[in-house]
Amino acid sequence: MSSLSCVTVIGTGLIGTSVALALRDRGVEVRLADHSPDAVRQAAELGAGVPLTDQDQPADLVVIAVPPLYVAEVLYNAQRRELGACYTDVASVKAPVIAAAERRGCDFAAFVPSHPMAGSERKGPATARADLFAGHAWALCPTSATSAAAVEVVTSAARLTGAVTYELDAEAHDRAAAVISHLPHLVSSVLAGRLAGVDPATLRLAGRGLLDVTRVAAGDVRLWTDILTHNAKPVAELVDSLADDLKVVSEELRQVAANGGASADGLAAVLSKGNAGRERLLTSRPAS
Amino acid sequence: MSSLSCVTVIGTGLIGTSVALALRDRGVEVRLADHSPDAVRQAAELGAGVPLTDQDQPADLVVIAVPPLYVAEVLYNAQRRELGACYTDVASVKAPVIAAAERRGCDFAAFVPSHPMAGSERKGPATARADLFAGHAWALCPTSATSAAAVEVVTSAARLTGAVTYELDAEAHDRAAAVISHLPHLVSSVLAGRLAGVDPATLRLAGRGLLDVTRVAAGDVRLWTDILTHNAKPVAELVDSLADDLKVVSEELRQVAANGGASADGLAAVLSKGNAGRERLLTSRPAS
């Protein structure tokens, strides 16, 4: 493992501040930057590190924790200012971010595109947690130009937060993210969106199930519009396909209603497949 | 509040055993019955009460915690054996259960159909928790024949578990349950079902979001087939409508993909509506 003594985090929202807190807990020196001085101050007050200054020496690693749309620009400027020996980002989409960084002329030898697969529906430094990444996956998507040394440094940092690292290429990451993150987010949003018109006397009856299914629907609209925009085509196909699955289910339900409850085998098959998929998810994850 | 000194629970699965544990914690004497002697023994060992015997005096209340399909038969037999002064059930659908109990010739003066709006994807007495209902709604659906005294007893019992009681008619309950419970369950199942064919290398990347959205998909297939069968028509309409909403979203995504990310306003509107619905849910619930 590479030794890591100093990290600069640019973007002190939920993810950036959580990375900073986790690294501070492991004795790493952390410097903080954000376009909002308030966000830096808040993160620093939480013990996430100290504000970055122009006099600081280059860090071992710069973590760019800004929305996908801004990664290329922030990375370019950080490299121009020589803020660190290597760089990573944490955006939920990788191929479009890499393409934008290429267009911007970033140095790829020192850049390891990455994505910690943990988050929250909340935002801002005050919602950060040092254990946000513990037991969760952290995807690393080095390009053919990325140096082995940079991969080693980012791997070290990710593992220090308690995450389990996996290397895969950016396209594979984006296809996976569509299935495991972007589709569920939209499904949760659309389901929650229906509740906007439901009377409170009905909603007050809701139990844990609805709370869990709709939790991520509270996510930041601008961030998620940005993420989904950058992975729109594969997500569109998945959403379409899920809608088709639901049409099959509504047909099953109509048949059950029409025949007075006899032959609900189709319905049971849908639920059994749900059991199987959930089980496969639990057994596949590192934390399970 | 009516005084409650002795309750009999028939059906010592997750819900029945949790009711028993909650009432035991409040000093109520609890007797347990189930078609499975093992389930009764397990519940008793957990401190949920003692097995019901033929020599027992009638209880103040009999809680029938069996799947919807069996409520009428179990209620009829319990009333014939004079097991209690009044009766309630906990099934997730109310109008069909009431209709079945009417057909079976049950005594409605002593019967308060009810539904505690809390549960878990797990089953069996070992998964029970005394605090399962704390802060959650418990719907009471008395019929025109139900006595005020019976309503008072069931209200007392529900409140002793920490639940917040609401009275509404059975049809209103079933419409509400379709929106807040049955639709989300199916959405979670269908989404989880898609994961059954996804490779573990993809699933191991999944974070908390997917775990939460698919949690209820692990629910018992027979129980949920039973529940959905009894509310099939309203749920079919909601599933259809949600599928239509998703088709609109996939169209938005295709447009965003086609125009290179410009004018993602439609997508942002979907996410904003999700924010609003989630907020409305949180502010409507008693526990929030």
Interface residues (C-beta under 8 A of the other chain):
Chain A: M117 A118 G119 S120 E121 H136 A137 A139 V164 Y166 L168 H173 R175 A176 A177 V179 I180 S181 L183 P184 H185 L186 V187 S188 S189 V190 L191 A192 G193 R194 L195 A196 V198 P200 A201 T202 L203 R204 L205 A206 G207 R208 G209 L210 L211 D212 V213 T214 R215 V216 A217 A218 G219 V221 R222 W224 T225 L228 T229 H230 A232 K233 V235 A236 E237 V239 D240 S241 L242 A243 D244 D245 L246 K247 V249 S250 E251 L253 R254 V256 A257 G261 A264 L267 A268 V270 L271 S272 K273 G274 N275 A276 G277 R278 E279 R280 L281 T283 S284 R285 P286
Chain B: M117 A118 G119 S120 E121 H136 A137 A139 V164 Y166 L168 H173 R175 A176 A177 V179 I180 S181 L183 P184 H185 L186 V187 S188 S189 V190 L191 A192 G193 R194 L195 A196 V198 P200 A201 T202 L203 R204 L205 A206 G207 R208 G209 L210 L211 D212 V213 T214 R215 V216 A217 A218 G219 V221 R222 W224 T225 L228 T229 H230 A232 K233 V235 A236 E237 L238 V239 D240 S241 L242 A243 D244 D245 L246 K247 V249 S250 E251 L253 R254 V256 A257 G261 A264 L267 A268 V270 L271 S272 K273 G274 N275 A276 G277 R278 E279 R280 L281 T283 S284 R285 P286
